[in-house]
Amino acid sequence: ILDSYFKYLVDNNYLYGNPLIAKRTKGQRKKKTKNSIERYFEINQILFILETLDSYKESLETQDSHSLFMAHRALYLFLLYLHTGMRISEPAGYAMGDLENHNGLWQIFVQGKGDEEDEGRNILLGNEFMEALKDFRQSVGLTALPLFEEKTPLIPQENLTRHISERQISNIFRWLFDLVAEQQRIIAEDFDPTSEEYSQLKREVSIYKNATCHWLRHSHATYFLQLTDDLQSTQERLGHADVGTTMIYLHTLNQKKKNQANKFSIAAIQKK
């Protein structure tokens, strides 16, 4: 009865989530949870990463096919995780043919962590990511869109026939974030070491040096919730069994409310 009641409150936007969804295990100690999320990328940092990769690709010799493939794949990987919020291990074993087109809407079914209770989830793929997918596929000589039951790995090695491992994905991101950190360091050298700009740029270098693939999952969750105001949809998209895990991203709604509150002023009213 209570479960149905809370579901009604969620469906009618009185609550962000159903508290009875949480797993209840008899005798299990309560896990300690952080009250805040791990690092995520600000929009300006995401744009700088993309700009750095574009510049790197342009600097490569056209005959250096290996480096070009690595650059195209790194960009594709970054956008894949940013646009889907998947865990680092989740897309590694899938093929391009696992992407399905239903009435013009592309999606992929992801099983999750392998928990027997995890029924998996469908992740809808937006137009912006599909354009990135087309660019990557065409850069390696494939058709723009995946073919029915195509066996090409979703994240392929250079021969396009073998799947990439989780460790290799982690190494690619380490290379990418080190590349971005070095570019930011070079920019910082043009500033006075005593200036605020220099200090901020050096702080950015430290951020990229410590970044991991998982930051993209946090980034996706943060901005997806910010754009939708829908905690339940965010929970389903991330594959969280417990809505409490998703609630760590409520900071973005609180910030949004703060921004809305700041818009209220006598000056603003007078302008209207």
N, C-alpha and C positions, 0 to 999 in steps of 0.2 A: 504493500500500500504506500509506504513512504517513498519507495523507489519511483513509483508511478507519479506520486505527487511532485517530487523533485524534478522528474523529467518534464512534467507540465510546466513548472516554473522556468526551466531552462528554455523550453520551446517557445515560451512567450516572453523571453528576455527579462525575466525577473531575477535570474541568477546566471552567472557566467558558466557554472558547471555543476554537475550532479555529484554531491559528496559521497554518495553511496556506490559510485563507480570504483572507488579506491579498493585495491585488493586487501582482503582481511585474512591473515594467516594466524591460526591459533598458536599462541606461545612464541610468536616471532617478535623479537625485540624491535622497538621502534627505531628506524634508521635516522641517523642525523642528516639533516638536509640543509644546504646552504640557503640563505635568505636572499641571495642575489645570483644572477647568472654569471657564467664565465664571460670572457671577453667576446665582443662582437665588433664587426667593422662599421665605422661610421660611413656615411655616403661618400664623403670626400676621399676616404681611404680606398673604397671600392673603385672609385673613378681613377685614382692614381695607379692602382694595380693594373687596371685595364689599359691606361695610357702607357705605362711602362712596358707591358707586353706588346702592344702595338709598335712601339718604338724599337723594341728588340727584334721583332719580326722584320721590320723595314731595314734594319742594319745588317741582316744576314745576306750572304751571297745566294743568288737564286740556285746555284748548283749544289749548295750544301743541303741536300735533301734531308739528311738526318736531323740537323739542327732545326730546319723548318718544320719537320714533323713534330719534334719535341715542343716547339713553340706553339704550334696550332693545337696540339693535344693539351698543353698546359692551360691555354685559354679556354678550351672546351671544358676541361675538368673544373676549372674555377666556376664557370657559369652553370655547369650541371649541378654542382653542390649548392651554389648560391640560390638557384631557382627552384630546387626541389627540397632542400633541407634534409636530405638523406644522411644517414650515418656513413662514415667512411667505408665500411665494409659492404653496405647494402647493394650498390650497383655493380660491384666487381664481377659477379658471376652471370650477369644478364647479357642477352644478345640484342642487337638492334631490332630484330624481329619481335622482341617482347614489347616494343612500343606499339600500341594499338590506336587506330583512328576510328572513333565512333562519331559519326555525323560531323566530321570536321574538327572534333576535339580529341587531341592526342593525350594519351595517358599511359602509365606503366603500373603494373601491379607489383608491389614490393612485399616480401614475406616478413621482413623485420629481423629481429635478433635471433630468431630460431626457437623462441619460446613455444612450447606446444600449445599454450593458450593464445598465442598471437595468431589471429586469423588473417593477418596481412592487411594491406590497404592499397587503394588506388590513388596515385598521385597524378593530378591533372597537370599537363605541361602547357604553359602559356606560349603565346606567339613569339615573344622575345627570345625564349629559350629555343624554340623550334628554328628560328633564324640562325642562332648560334650553332645548332646541330647541323643545319644545311651547310653552313660555311665550313665546318670541320669535315663533313663527309665529302664535300666537293674538293677540299684541299688534298684529300688522300685518294681521289679518283673514284669515289663511290657516287651513286645516284643521290640527288638532293634529299630525298626522303627514304626512310627504311622500307624495304620490300617485305611482303608477306613471308613470315617464317625465315627471315634472313638470319644467317648464323654469325655474321660479323659481331664480335664482342662489343658491348656497349662502350666499354673502355678498352680499346685494343692495344696490343703491342704493335711495333712498327710493321710487322708482316701482315697485320690485320686479321690473323687467324687465331691467335692465342690471347687468352684473357690475361689481364694484368692482376697482380697480387695487391693485397692491402698494403704491404710494406712498400711496394713500388709506388703506389699512389701517395703514400706518406712522403716518400723521397722526392717525388715531383713537386709536391707543395713546399717542401723544405727548400728546394732549388728556387722555386718561384718567389717565395717570401724573402729569401736571401738576395735575389736579384733586385727586388723592389727596395729592400733595405739599403742596398749599396747605392741605388739611384738616388734615394732620399739623402744619403750621406754626402754624395757628391754635390747635391743642391745646397746642402747646409754649409758646405765649405765656402760658399760665396758670401756668407753673412758674417757679421761681426760676432765673435764668440761670446761677447757680453750682452748681445741683443736678445730680446724676447723671441724674435723669429728663429734665431739659431737654437735656442733652448727648446722650442716647440718642435722643430724639425728633428732634433736629436731624440726627442721623446718618441716621435713617429718611427724613427729608425729602430728604437728598442721594441716598439709594438710589433713591427714586422718580423723582427728577429725571434720573437716569442710566439708568433702566430702559428696555428695549426689548421688542418682541414676542418676540425670541429667548430672553429669559429664561424664557418660559413653556415653551419646548422643553426647556431645561435643567431646569426645575422638574419637568416631566412625567417626564423620564428618571430624575431623582434619586428621585422617590417611587415610580415604577413598579418600579424595580429594588429599592428598599427593601422594597416590599410583596411582590414575587414571588421575590426572591433568584435570578432567572433572567436571566443575562447574554445568553444567546442570544435569548430572547424579546424582551428590551429592544432588542437590535441589530436584529432583524427589524421591530419596531414603529417604530423611528426611521428605518429605511431606510439604515443604515450598511453600506457595502460591506466595510469593514474593521472587524473586531471590536476592533482596537486603539483605534479612535475611541470605541467604546462603553465601553471599559475605564476611561476617565477618570471614569466615574460610580461606580467601585468604592469611592470614598471613603465612599459611603453604607453599603456593607456593612461597611467597617472601623469606622464609627461604631456600627453595629448590634452588631458583635462587642464593641466597647468597652462598650456599654450592658449587654450580656449578662454580660460579665466583672464589671462593677460590681455586678451583682445577687448575685454570690457573696460571702457574708459569714457569719461565725459567727453573728451576730445573726439573719440570715435563716434559717439552719439551725435555730436554737433555736426560732424561731417556728413552724416546721413540726413 
